Amino acid sequence: MTTATKQTRLEQLQKACGEVGLWVDTYSPGDGITRYRFFKEAGNSYFGPKNGIYTALGFKEARTFARGAGAII
């Protein structure tokens, strides 16, 4: 018997963005809103070394930005 591994929303977002040349990292400061920062280059985390091209507040906003960039999610 095999069990399917269900992807998290973040994993789905990262995969979809990767297909259009974007990378995404998150930060949750504890105020209830996760930040999603988008990059055009790999090797960046939420805090750098380079600035992201967009920071979304919450998954809904992140998904909207990703879709606007051509990601299918």
For each residue, the residues with C-beta under 8 A, 3 or more apart:
1:
2:
3:
4:
5:
6:
7: 11 12 15
8: 11 12
9: 12 13 59
10: 13 14 24 26
11: 7 8 14 15
12: 7 8 9 15 16 73
13: 9 10 16 17 24 36 59 62 63 66 71 73
14: 10 11 17 18 23 24
15: 7 11 12 18 19
16: 12 13 19 20 66 71 72 73
17: 13 14 20 22 23 24 38 66 69 71
18: 14 15 21 22 23
19: 15 16 71 72
20: 16 17 66 69 70 71
21: 18 40
22: 17 18 38 39 40 66 69 71
23: 14 17 18 38 39 40 41 42 44
24: 10 13 14 17 36 37 38 39 62 66
25: 36 37 39 44 45 46
26: 10 34 35 36 37 46
27: 34 35 37 46 47
28: 34 35
29: 33 35
30:
31:
32:
33: 29 57 58
34: 26 27 28 58 59
35: 26 27 28 29 46 55 56 57
36: 13 24 25 26 55 56 58 59 61 62 65
37: 24 25 26 27 46 52 54 55 56
38: 17 22 23 24 52 53 54 55 56 62 65 66 69
39: 22 23 24 25 42 44 50 52 53
40: 21 22 23 53
41: 23 44 50
42: 23 39
43: 49
44: 23 25 39 41 48 49 50 52
45: 25 48
46: 25 26 27 35 37 52
47: 27
48: 44 45 51
49: 43 44
50: 39 41 44
51: 48
52: 37 38 39 44 46 55
53: 38 39 40
54: 37 38 65
55: 35 36 37 38 52
56: 35 36 37 38 59 61 62 64 65
57: 33 35 61
58: 33 34 36 61 62
59: 9 13 34 36 56 62 63
60: 63 64
61: 36 56 57 58 64 65
62: 13 24 36 38 56 58 59 65 66
63: 13 59 60 66 67 73
64: 56 60 61 67 68
65: 36 38 54 56 61 62 68 69
66: 13 16 17 20 22 24 38 62 63 69 71 73
67: 63 64 70 71 72 73
68: 64 65
69: 17 20 22 38 65 66
70: 20 67
71: 13 16 17 19 20 22 66 67
72: 16 19 67
73: 12 13 16 63 66 67
